[in-house]
């Protein structure tokens, strides 16, 4: 393998590692939320820097498979979760 190819692969790996670290380093809260919408239930987890953001992210993720269209999505996002538990990392 050429030296330039090896350097390029090492650079790409370093940038990917830095990107991963920067996106997860401030995520100190992990929350799992369960949502019931129109008779169906789904649960999801999310990580963020605050409990509020982690709960919102988990609820949006949980609502995804339960909705069809933007109106349903907004309604589901505004529904109170049936359960929510958070942990500090």
PyMOL commands that set and color helices and strands:
alter all, ss='L'
color gray80, all
select helices_A, chain A and resi 3-24+51-64+70-77
alter helices_A, ss='H'
color red, helices_A
select strands_A, chain A and resi 29-37+40-48+83-88
alter strands_A, ss='S'
color yellow, strands_A
deselect
rebuild
show_as cartoon
